[in-house]
Amino acid sequence: MALVGSSLLVPAASASSLPPRTQPQLTVKLLDANGSGCRRGTTADPPADALVSPSGAVTVRYRGFSVSGDDYKTCVLFVSVATPAGWTYRIPSVANRATVNLDATATATLSTAMWFTGIEWTVRNTRKVAGPRTRTWNTRAVPRPAAWAPCGASVNLSIAETMHVAGSSASTASLVATTFGPPKWRRC
């Protein structure tokens, strides 16, 4: 016997009656910032804390990370990231906002590295811009391949920024902010 037009009725669940898909909230604290580009008291706003947006992206603002021609500065951010039990995350990108004022013969180079404590480099990226240029300069580094934090452990995250300006001392570059995330989550 063939069934034609089966009349098994299963109530369809409406999108509003399904429980919302919840993901953890990232808990982040800027533990420390070291380097010539982020001397004590010149990193983060407010001091000693990273700013977490509603989307979960984390932004660290710099005050005083400026480089003049034929010099460089660095800053390594040490970030505590609390991961809820049963979850892991990855950081899909690290974005930087800088300003440059370069004469015709100058260049600015920004190198970004990011890694989880005890794990190989997650991101290594270098971007370069040539003068003449006076404007905001945005860069973005994407982990390839994507690297997930270890399951079942809260590990610290480190982000190293190095800004180099080649050219006359009149040429300058300033790193204004580093933003990472928002994180992508998955269950362990």
Backbone as JSON, one array per atom type, in Angstrom:
{
  "sequence": "MALVGSSLLVPAASASSLPPRTQPQLTVKLLDANGSGCRRGTTADPPADALVSPSGAVTVRYRGFSVSGDDYKTCVLFVSVATPAGWTYRIPSVANRATVNLDATATATLSTAMWFTGIEWTVRNTRKVAGPRTRTWNTRAVPRPAAWAPCGASVNLSIAETMHVAGSSASTASLVATTFGPPKWRRC",
  "N": [[0.86, -1.15, 0.0], [0.64, 2.14, -0.87], [1.51, 5.26, 0.46], [-0.11, 8.18, 0.01], [-0.01, 11.54, 0.2], [0.4, 11.82, 3.09], [-1.01, 12.14, 6.33], [0.22, 12.76, 8.71], [0.47, 14.86, 11.3], [2.6, 17.21, 12.44], [3.23, 19.61, 14.73], [4.5, 22.66, 13.65], [7.32, 24.36, 14.76], [7.46, 27.63, 15.7], [9.69, 30.32, 14.92], [9.8, 32.1, 17.0], [9.1, 30.6, 19.21], [11.19, 28.92, 19.75], [13.96, 28.22, 21.86], [16.28, 30.85, 22.58], [19.41, 31.0, 20.92], [22.15, 30.82, 22.77], [25.31, 32.2, 23.45], [28.46, 32.25, 25.08], [29.59, 35.08, 27.01], [32.39, 37.0, 26.41], [34.91, 37.4, 28.77], [37.16, 39.73, 29.54], [40.33, 41.01, 30.48], [42.77, 43.47, 30.52], [45.89, 42.65, 31.32], [48.52, 43.57, 31.29], [50.73, 45.84, 29.61], [53.51, 46.14, 27.7], [56.43, 47.78, 26.52], [58.14, 50.05, 24.27], [56.26, 51.53, 22.92], [54.08, 51.65, 24.53], [54.31, 52.7, 27.17], [54.0, 52.6, 30.76], [50.89, 53.8, 31.86], [50.12, 54.85, 29.44], [48.48, 53.32, 27.9], [45.38, 51.93, 27.02], [41.97, 52.69, 27.76], [39.47, 52.92, 29.88], [42.37, 53.2, 32.1], [44.22, 50.18, 32.49], [42.21, 48.43, 31.71], [40.6, 46.67, 29.09], [38.35, 47.63, 26.51], [35.21, 46.26, 26.02], [33.0, 45.69, 23.48], [29.39, 45.65, 22.8], [29.13, 43.63, 20.88], [31.15, 41.93, 21.5], [33.68, 42.41, 20.61], [36.99, 43.49, 21.36], [38.67, 46.38, 22.3], [41.7, 48.09, 22.54], [43.0, 51.11, 23.41], [45.56, 53.41, 22.54], [47.74, 55.81, 23.99], [50.12, 57.85, 23.05], [51.66, 56.15, 21.4], [53.62, 56.76, 19.23], [55.73, 57.22, 16.41], [58.66, 58.52, 15.0], [60.5, 59.33, 11.97], [62.95, 56.91, 10.86], [62.91, 55.22, 13.12], [61.51, 52.94, 15.56], [58.78, 51.48, 17.43], [57.42, 49.32, 19.95], [54.77, 47.3, 21.31], [53.52, 45.03, 23.59], [50.63, 43.42, 24.38], [49.13, 41.89, 27.12], [46.58, 39.8, 27.73], [43.97, 38.69, 29.74], [41.72, 36.12, 29.31], [38.7, 34.83, 30.13], [37.22, 31.76, 29.81], [34.16, 30.15, 29.61], [33.27, 26.97, 31.09], [33.2, 24.16, 28.97], [33.24, 25.47, 26.55], [34.97, 26.88, 23.72], [36.92, 29.28, 21.89], [37.71, 31.36, 19.04], [39.7, 33.98, 17.7], [38.73, 35.96, 15.13], [40.0, 38.05, 13.77], [42.48, 40.67, 13.89], [42.41, 44.04, 14.15], [43.84, 47.17, 13.31], [44.09, 50.64, 13.98], [45.63, 53.42, 12.74], [47.47, 56.51, 12.37], [49.09, 58.29, 9.8], [51.71, 60.42, 8.73], [53.46, 61.0, 6.24], [56.32, 61.87, 4.34], [57.34, 62.17, 0.85], [59.4, 60.29, 0.53], [59.22, 58.49, 2.59], [58.28, 55.55, 4.53], [55.91, 53.58, 6.35], [55.66, 50.85, 8.54], [53.72, 48.31, 9.9], [53.69, 45.71, 12.1], [52.02, 42.84, 13.22], [51.46, 40.45, 15.72], [49.87, 37.64, 17.17], [49.01, 35.42, 19.78], [48.02, 32.51, 21.67], [48.77, 31.81, 25.07], [51.42, 29.6, 25.42], [51.04, 28.39, 22.97], [51.83, 28.1, 19.5], [52.47, 30.9, 17.22], [49.52, 32.56, 16.31], [48.7, 34.57, 14.65], [50.59, 36.28, 12.26], [51.53, 39.13, 10.77], [52.33, 41.65, 8.43], [52.14, 44.96, 7.38], [52.58, 47.59, 5.02], [52.95, 51.03, 4.21], [53.42, 53.64, 1.88], [54.77, 56.96, 1.49], [54.0, 59.94, -0.43], [51.76, 60.63, 2.21], [49.05, 61.48, 4.25], [46.97, 60.6, 6.55], [44.34, 58.52, 8.02], [45.16, 55.17, 8.71], [44.26, 51.94, 8.23], [44.61, 48.58, 9.24], [44.38, 45.0, 8.93], [44.6, 41.8, 10.32], [44.31, 38.37, 9.75], [43.9, 35.22, 11.22], [45.4, 32.41, 9.78], [45.84, 29.09, 9.39], [42.59, 29.13, 11.03], [42.75, 29.48, 14.52], [41.93, 27.86, 17.46], [41.27, 28.48, 20.9], [42.53, 26.47, 23.62], [40.4, 23.81, 24.66], [38.49, 23.73, 27.64], [40.15, 25.28, 29.21], [41.24, 28.39, 30.47], [43.13, 30.53, 28.83], [45.74, 32.96, 28.52], [45.95, 35.67, 26.2], [48.16, 37.06, 23.88], [49.18, 39.99, 22.24], [51.25, 41.47, 19.95], [52.51, 44.48, 18.78], [54.33, 46.26, 16.36], [55.61, 49.23, 15.22], [57.2, 50.84, 12.59], [58.98, 53.5, 11.17], [60.45, 54.57, 8.26], [62.54, 57.0, 6.99], [62.61, 60.61, 6.84], [62.89, 62.59, 9.9], [60.68, 64.15, 10.07], [58.59, 62.65, 9.2], [55.93, 60.72, 10.47], [54.2, 58.2, 12.39], [51.39, 56.93, 14.1], [50.06, 54.59, 16.32], [46.78, 54.09, 17.05], [44.66, 52.44, 17.98], [43.97, 49.0, 18.8], [41.94, 46.36, 17.83], [40.38, 43.34, 18.59], [38.53, 40.47, 17.64], [34.9, 40.35, 17.19], [34.73, 37.33, 19.18], [34.51, 33.98, 17.85], [32.51, 31.31, 18.76], [32.43, 27.91, 19.98], [31.19, 24.74, 21.1], [32.98, 22.55, 23.26]],
  "CA": [[0.0, 0.0, 0.0], [1.42, 3.37, -0.97], [0.96, 6.42, 1.16], [-0.18, 9.38, -0.81], [-0.48, 12.66, 1.02], [0.35, 11.42, 4.49], [-1.65, 13.14, 7.17], [0.87, 12.9, 10.0], [0.59, 16.29, 11.59], [3.58, 17.57, 13.47], [3.16, 21.06, 14.82], [5.72, 23.37, 13.28], [7.75, 25.29, 15.8], [7.73, 28.96, 15.15], [11.0, 30.83, 15.31], [9.71, 32.81, 18.28], [8.92, 29.68, 20.33], [12.43, 28.2, 20.0], [14.8, 28.92, 22.83], [17.31, 31.61, 21.89], [20.73, 30.38, 20.9], [23.0, 31.67, 23.6], [26.73, 31.95, 23.44], [29.04, 32.9, 26.25], [30.11, 36.44, 26.92], [33.83, 37.02, 26.62], [35.35, 38.19, 29.91], [38.52, 40.12, 29.17], [40.99, 42.02, 31.29], [44.12, 43.79, 30.1], [46.76, 42.4, 32.46], [49.71, 44.41, 31.22], [51.18, 46.3, 28.3], [54.94, 46.45, 27.83], [57.16, 48.16, 25.32], [58.42, 51.48, 24.07], [55.07, 52.18, 22.38], [52.99, 51.67, 25.51], [54.87, 52.85, 28.53], [52.99, 52.61, 31.81], [50.03, 54.97, 31.89], [49.8, 55.36, 28.11], [47.71, 52.32, 27.17], [44.02, 51.57, 27.43], [41.07, 53.75, 28.19], [40.18, 53.44, 31.05], [43.64, 52.52, 32.37], [44.27, 48.8, 32.98], [41.11, 47.61, 31.22], [40.26, 46.72, 27.68], [36.95, 47.95, 26.32], [34.49, 45.2, 25.32], [31.78, 46.21, 22.85], [28.26, 44.71, 22.91], [29.32, 42.49, 19.97], [32.2, 41.08, 22.03], [34.99, 42.87, 20.15], [37.77, 44.13, 22.41], [39.51, 47.46, 21.78], [42.68, 48.72, 23.41], [43.4, 52.41, 22.86], [46.9, 53.83, 22.92], [48.05, 57.23, 24.11], [51.56, 58.02, 23.0], [52.35, 55.17, 20.56], [54.0, 57.53, 18.05], [57.08, 56.95, 15.92], [59.19, 59.45, 14.0], [61.35, 58.7, 10.96], [64.1, 56.08, 11.2], [62.78, 54.67, 14.46], [60.38, 52.02, 15.71], [58.31, 51.24, 18.78], [56.68, 48.09, 20.1], [53.91, 47.13, 22.48], [52.95, 43.69, 23.74], [49.48, 43.41, 25.27], [48.87, 40.61, 27.78], [45.15, 39.86, 27.98], [43.35, 37.53, 30.39], [40.43, 35.79, 28.7], [38.03, 33.77, 30.87], [36.37, 30.97, 28.93], [33.26, 29.29, 30.39], [33.44, 25.52, 30.93], [32.49, 23.55, 27.85], [33.31, 26.32, 25.37], [36.23, 27.4, 23.23], [36.69, 30.41, 20.98], [38.83, 31.81, 18.21], [39.66, 35.39, 17.34], [38.75, 35.93, 13.67], [40.87, 39.05, 13.18], [43.04, 41.76, 14.69], [42.39, 45.26, 13.33], [44.57, 48.3, 13.88], [43.83, 51.96, 13.43], [46.8, 54.26, 12.91], [47.52, 57.7, 11.54], [50.42, 58.48, 9.23], [52.05, 61.69, 8.09], [54.69, 60.57, 5.59], [56.75, 62.63, 3.16], [57.4, 61.37, -0.38], [60.41, 59.23, 0.59], [59.06, 57.71, 3.82], [57.35, 54.42, 4.63], [55.55, 53.11, 7.69], [55.4, 49.41, 8.56], [53.08, 47.84, 11.13], [53.71, 44.25, 12.21], [51.12, 42.34, 14.26], [51.54, 39.03, 16.06], [48.92, 37.28, 18.22], [49.11, 34.01, 20.13], [47.54, 32.05, 22.96], [49.9, 31.4, 25.9], [51.84, 28.21, 25.27], [50.71, 27.88, 21.65], [52.56, 28.82, 18.46], [51.84, 32.09, 16.67], [48.22, 32.43, 15.68], [48.72, 35.58, 13.58], [51.79, 37.05, 11.93], [51.1, 39.94, 9.64], [53.05, 42.91, 8.26], [51.57, 45.86, 6.37], [53.45, 48.73, 4.76], [52.35, 52.11, 3.45], [54.45, 54.57, 1.41], [54.39, 58.36, 1.34], [53.45, 60.9, 0.52], [50.44, 60.26, 2.71], [48.63, 62.03, 5.54], [45.59, 60.15, 6.78], [44.15, 57.34, 8.85], [45.63, 53.94, 8.07], [43.65, 50.78, 8.89], [45.13, 47.28, 8.82], [43.65, 43.86, 9.49], [45.3, 40.52, 10.26], [43.38, 37.24, 9.92], [44.6, 33.96, 11.46], [45.3, 31.39, 8.73], [44.46, 28.68, 9.57], [41.94, 29.59, 12.25], [43.29, 28.81, 15.72], [40.99, 27.84, 18.58], [41.85, 28.38, 22.24], [42.37, 25.11, 24.13], [39.15, 23.52, 25.35], [38.55, 23.45, 29.06], [41.17, 26.06, 29.9], [41.29, 29.82, 30.2], [44.53, 30.89, 28.56], [45.95, 34.35, 28.18], [46.17, 36.02, 24.81], [49.16, 38.11, 23.73], [49.18, 40.67, 20.95], [52.43, 42.31, 19.82], [52.44, 45.46, 17.69], [55.58, 46.98, 16.12], [55.47, 50.27, 14.2], [58.49, 51.33, 12.14], [58.93, 54.54, 10.15], [61.72, 54.79, 7.57], [62.49, 58.28, 6.3], [63.03, 61.77, 7.63], [62.29, 62.71, 11.23], [59.4, 64.84, 9.93], [57.57, 61.64, 8.93], [55.48, 60.11, 11.71], [53.07, 57.27, 12.4], [50.9, 56.69, 15.46], [49.07, 53.53, 16.49], [45.7, 54.66, 17.85], [43.87, 51.4, 18.66], [43.97, 47.62, 18.34], [40.67, 45.7, 18.12], [40.33, 41.94, 18.2], [37.21, 39.87, 17.82], [34.35, 39.55, 18.27], [35.13, 35.91, 19.1], [33.62, 32.93, 17.34], [32.4, 30.31, 19.82], [31.92, 26.55, 19.71], [31.23, 23.88, 22.28], [34.09, 21.57, 23.26]],
  "C": [[0.91, 1.22, 0.0], [0.73, 4.47, -0.2], [1.01, 7.6, 0.22], [-0.74, 10.47, 0.08], [-0.64, 12.27, 2.46], [-0.23, 12.52, 5.34], [-1.05, 13.18, 8.58], [1.06, 14.39, 10.26], [1.56, 16.49, 12.74], [3.55, 19.08, 13.55], [4.52, 21.67, 14.49], [6.07, 24.35, 14.4], [8.03, 26.63, 15.15], [9.07, 29.43, 15.66], [10.94, 31.5, 16.67], [9.56, 31.86, 19.46], [10.17, 28.86, 20.62], [13.26, 28.96, 21.02], [15.91, 29.67, 22.09], [18.65, 30.88, 21.97], [21.67, 31.3, 21.68], [24.44, 31.22, 23.48], [27.32, 32.71, 24.61], [29.45, 34.34, 25.95], [31.61, 36.37, 27.22], [34.14, 37.91, 27.82], [36.83, 38.46, 29.73], [39.05, 41.14, 30.15], [42.4, 42.22, 30.75], [45.02, 43.67, 31.32], [47.95, 43.36, 32.48], [49.95, 44.8, 29.77], [52.61, 46.75, 28.47], [55.51, 46.85, 26.49], [57.31, 49.66, 25.2], [57.2, 52.23, 23.54], [53.93, 52.28, 23.38], [53.54, 51.69, 26.92], [53.73, 52.97, 29.53], [52.21, 53.92, 31.82], [49.66, 55.51, 30.52], [48.95, 54.39, 27.29], [46.36, 52.11, 27.84], [43.25, 52.78, 27.93], [39.79, 53.05, 28.63], [41.44, 52.65, 31.32], [43.41, 51.12, 32.94], [43.07, 47.96, 32.57], [40.95, 47.77, 29.71], [38.77, 47.02, 27.59], [36.29, 46.86, 25.5], [33.19, 45.78, 24.79], [30.64, 45.22, 23.06], [28.41, 43.49, 22.0], [30.36, 41.51, 20.5], [33.59, 41.44, 21.52], [35.68, 43.62, 21.29], [38.69, 45.17, 21.77], [40.42, 47.98, 22.86], [43.11, 50.0, 22.71], [44.76, 52.8, 23.41], [46.94, 55.35, 23.05], [49.57, 57.32, 24.11], [52.33, 56.99, 22.2], [52.66, 55.85, 19.22], [55.46, 57.29, 17.71], [57.45, 58.0, 14.89], [60.16, 58.71, 13.09], [62.6, 58.03, 11.49], [64.08, 55.59, 12.65], [61.63, 53.67, 14.47], [60.01, 51.94, 17.18], [57.5, 49.96, 18.78], [55.78, 48.16, 21.32], [53.4, 45.7, 22.46], [51.85, 43.78, 24.79], [49.31, 41.99, 25.83], [47.44, 40.66, 28.29], [44.69, 38.56, 28.63], [41.98, 37.33, 29.77], [39.84, 34.62, 29.47], [37.05, 33.07, 29.94], [35.47, 30.08, 29.79], [33.52, 27.81, 30.09], [32.6, 25.02, 29.75], [32.52, 24.36, 26.57], [34.76, 26.61, 24.99], [35.92, 28.51, 22.25], [37.92, 30.6, 20.1], [38.62, 33.29, 17.93], [39.77, 35.47, 15.83], [39.67, 36.97, 13.04], [41.4, 40.01, 14.24], [43.1, 42.97, 13.76], [43.13, 46.36, 14.07], [44.15, 49.58, 13.18], [45.04, 52.82, 13.77], [46.61, 55.54, 12.11], [48.95, 57.83, 11.03], [50.52, 59.88, 8.64], [53.43, 61.47, 7.49], [55.04, 61.48, 4.43], [56.95, 61.66, 2.0], [58.39, 60.21, -0.31], [60.23, 58.28, 1.77], [58.11, 56.54, 3.65], [57.06, 54.16, 6.1], [55.2, 51.62, 7.57], [54.8, 49.06, 9.92], [53.06, 46.31, 11.1], [52.87, 43.85, 13.41], [51.38, 40.86, 14.46], [50.55, 38.79, 17.2], [49.08, 35.79, 18.5], [48.47, 33.75, 21.5], [48.75, 31.58, 23.75], [50.18, 29.91, 25.71], [51.55, 27.6, 23.91], [51.47, 28.72, 20.62], [51.77, 30.04, 17.99], [50.51, 31.77, 16.01], [48.15, 33.37, 14.48], [50.13, 36.13, 13.47], [51.45, 37.82, 10.68], [51.92, 41.23, 9.61], [52.41, 43.69, 7.13], [52.48, 47.07, 6.25], [52.7, 49.75, 3.93], [53.47, 53.1, 3.11], [53.88, 55.97, 1.3], [54.45, 58.79, -0.11], [52.02, 60.51, 0.92], [50.22, 60.91, 4.08], [47.18, 61.64, 5.73], [45.55, 59.02, 7.78], [44.56, 56.12, 8.05], [45.08, 52.76, 8.87], [44.27, 49.5, 8.35], [44.31, 46.19, 9.5], [44.46, 42.59, 9.28], [44.31, 39.41, 10.57], [44.18, 35.97, 10.15], [44.34, 32.97, 10.33], [46.29, 30.29, 9.06], [43.9, 29.22, 10.89], [42.48, 28.79, 13.43], [42.3, 28.97, 16.87], [41.76, 27.79, 19.89], [41.66, 26.95, 22.73], [41.04, 24.95, 24.86], [39.41, 23.27, 26.83], [39.6, 24.22, 29.82], [41.03, 27.52, 29.52], [42.75, 30.2, 30.04], [44.61, 32.37, 28.21], [46.25, 34.5, 26.7], [47.2, 37.14, 24.79], [49.07, 38.67, 22.33], [50.36, 41.62, 20.94], [52.28, 43.2, 18.59], [53.8, 46.15, 17.58], [55.35, 47.95, 14.97], [56.87, 50.79, 13.88], [58.26, 52.4, 11.07], [60.33, 54.7, 9.58], [61.59, 56.09, 6.79], [62.91, 59.39, 7.24], [62.31, 61.83, 8.96], [60.97, 63.47, 11.18], [58.26, 63.86, 9.64], [57.23, 60.91, 10.22], [54.36, 59.1, 11.45], [52.69, 57.04, 13.84], [49.89, 55.56, 15.43], [48.04, 54.05, 17.48], [44.98, 53.58, 18.64], [44.09, 50.05, 18.0], [42.65, 47.0, 18.78], [40.76, 44.25, 17.7], [38.96, 41.37, 18.52], [36.19, 40.55, 16.93], [34.69, 38.06, 18.07], [34.05, 35.06, 18.43], [33.67, 31.8, 18.37], [32.02, 28.96, 19.28], [32.04, 25.75, 21.0], [32.37, 22.88, 22.14], [33.54, 20.17, 23.1]]
}
